[in-house]
């Protein structure tokens, strides 16, 4: 009597969601271009601030960009156009692909509080790089809005006469300068925290570079 060999069960293919890149190519390109634009804008903006400071301190020249006011303005305007156009591409593709709503919503005060407490206790999981926790969702949405406010206040500083309504909505030219400065400070704080988190969870950097999470 011949025995029939039982073939081992075939391995099932991974689900389609697992085969797709965590971060698509367009998202990675626009992310890094936005990061470059922000670095140039911040460092050149510090040099512009030093030319007419409104607080009793100035930024150390060694960490500013431009060398002098005219040079800093040229760098600032170039990076401004990069941020505006690249930011529009980033936002448009996020909305058109559905990624904006699937990645960043829903976000609730209760979820943010729970995840913030878990993070403080060192119990916030980063096991699934495809999903953002509530704190990340809130932070990224806040940065998007902050960058929009930076652009709007920057328009007032650049073309104050041409945008009188926007100037008045932002409290006048001098108040718009302070809005611009504090929005910049918020972005810098976000970048610092972001870099700390990347250092703690380095696989997130590899994911942003390659599009896929490294295998454990």
C-alpha positions in Angstrom: 0.0 0.0 0.0 1.5 3.3 -1.1 1.5 6.0 1.4 0.5 9.4 0.2 2.9 12.1 1.2 1.3 15.1 2.7 2.7 18.3 1.4 3.4 21.0 3.9 0.9 23.9 3.8 1.9 26.6 1.4 2.8 29.9 3.1 0.2 32.4 2.6 1.2 35.6 0.9 1.4 38.7 3.2 -1.6 41.0 3.0 -1.6 43.7 0.4 -1.3 46.4 3.1 1.9 44.8 4.4 3.4 44.7 0.8 2.9 48.4 0.2 5.7 50.8 1.3 5.0 52.4 4.7 6.0 55.7 3.2 5.5 56.0 -0.5 8.3 57.6 -2.6 6.5 60.9 -3.1 6.0 61.3 0.6 9.7 60.6 1.4 10.9 63.1 -1.2 8.5 65.9 -0.1 9.4 65.1 3.6 13.1 65.6 3.0 12.6 68.7 0.8 10.4 70.2 3.5 13.0 69.4 6.1 15.7 71.1 4.0 13.5 74.2 3.4 12.8 74.5 7.2 16.5 74.3 8.1 17.4 77.0 5.6 14.4 79.2 6.6 15.2 78.9 10.3 18.9 79.6 10.1 18.6 82.4 7.6 15.6 83.8 9.6 17.8 84.0 12.7 20.3 86.2 10.8 17.4 88.4 9.6 16.1 88.6 13.2 19.6 89.7 14.4 19.5 92.7 12.1 16.5 94.1 14.0 15.9 92.1 17.2 12.7 92.7 19.3 13.8 90.7 22.3 16.9 91.5 24.5 19.0 88.7 22.8 20.4 87.8 19.5 21.1 84.5 17.8 24.8 83.4 17.7 26.1 84.2 14.3 27.8 80.8 14.0 24.5 79.1 13.7 22.9 81.6 11.3 22.9 81.4 7.4 23.6 84.2 5.0 26.6 86.0 6.4 24.8 89.4 6.3 21.3 90.7 6.0 21.2 90.7 2.2 22.5 87.2 1.9 20.2 85.9 4.6 17.2 87.4 2.7 18.2 85.7 -0.5 18.5 82.3 1.3 15.2 82.9 3.1 13.2 83.8 -0.1 14.7 80.8 -2.0 13.7 78.4 0.8 10.3 80.1 1.1 9.4 79.1 -2.5 10.7 75.6 -1.9 8.5 75.3 1.2 5.4 76.7 -0.4 5.5 74.7 -3.6 6.8 71.5 -2.1 4.3 71.9 0.8 1.4 72.2 -1.6 2.5 69.0 -3.4 2.8 67.2 0.0 -0.6 68.4 1.1 -2.3 67.8 -2.2 -1.0 64.2 -2.5 -1.8 63.5 1.1 -5.4 64.5 0.6 -5.8 62.9 -2.9 -4.4 59.6 -1.7 -6.5 59.6 1.4 -3.4 59.3 3.5 -4.1 62.5 5.4 -7.4 61.2 6.9 -6.3 57.6 7.3 -3.0 58.4 9.1 -3.9 61.5 11.2 -7.6 61.0 12.0 -9.4 60.4 14.2 -7.5 62.2 17.0 -9.3 62.8 20.3 -8.3 64.6 23.6 -8.7 61.3 25.5 -6.5 59.4 23.1 -3.8 62.1 23.3 -3.9 62.1 27.1 -3.7 58.3 27.3 -0.7 58.1 24.8 1.1 61.1 26.4 0.9 59.4 29.9 2.0 56.1 28.3 5.0 57.9 26.7 6.0 59.5 30.0 5.9 56.0 31.6 8.0 54.5 28.8 5.1 52.2 27.8 4.2 53.7 24.4 4.6 51.1 21.8 6.4 51.7 18.4 5.9 48.2 17.1 3.8 49.1 14.1 5.4 51.9 12.1 2.3 52.0 9.8 0.2 53.6 12.6 0.7 56.9 14.4 -0.3 57.2 18.0 -2.5 60.0 19.1 0.4 62.2 20.3 2.1 61.8 16.9 -1.1 62.6 15.0 -1.7 65.8 17.0 2.0 66.9 16.6 2.0 66.4 12.9 -1.3 68.2 12.4 -0.1 71.0 14.6 3.1 71.4 12.5 1.1 71.5 9.3 -1.0 74.4 10.7 2.1 76.0 12.2 3.8 76.0 8.8 0.7 77.5 7.2 0.8 80.3 9.7 4.5 80.8 9.1 3.8 81.3 5.4 0.9 83.7 6.0 2.8 85.8 8.5 5.8 85.7 6.2 3.7 87.2 3.4 2.8 90.1 5.7 6.5 90.7 6.5 7.4 90.5 2.8 4.6 92.3 1.1 2.8 94.2 3.9 1.2 96.8 1.6 -0.1 94.2 -0.9 -1.8 92.1 1.9 -3.5 94.7 4.1 -6.4 92.5 5.1 -4.1 89.6 6.1 -1.9 92.2 7.9 -4.8 93.4 10.0 -6.0 89.9 10.7 -2.6 89.1 12.2 -2.6 92.2 14.4 -0.4 94.5 12.3 3.1 94.3 11.0 5.0 94.2 14.3 2.6 91.6 15.8 3.0 89.5 12.6 6.8 89.6 13.2 6.2 88.1 16.7 3.8 85.5 15.3 6.4 84.5 12.7 9.1 84.3 15.4 7.1 82.1 17.8 5.9 79.8 15.0 9.6 79.4 14.1 10.4 78.6 17.7 7.7 76.0 17.8 9.0 74.3 14.7 12.5 74.2 16.2 11.1 72.7 19.4 9.3 70.1 17.3 12.5 69.3 15.3 14.5 68.8 18.5 11.8 66.4 20.0 11.6 64.7 16.6 15.3 64.1 16.5 15.3 62.8 20.1 12.6 60.3 19.2 14.4 59.2 16.1 17.5 58.6 18.2 15.4 56.5 20.6 13.7 54.6 17.8 16.2 54.6 14.9 14.1 52.2 12.7 11.9 55.2 12.0 14.7 57.0 10.2 15.5 53.9 8.1 11.8 53.6 7.3 11.7 57.2 6.1 14.8 56.6 3.9 13.8 53.2 2.4 10.1 53.3 2.6 9.9 50.0 4.5 10.6 49.1 8.1 13.9 47.2 8.7 13.5 43.5 9.5 14.2 42.7 13.1 
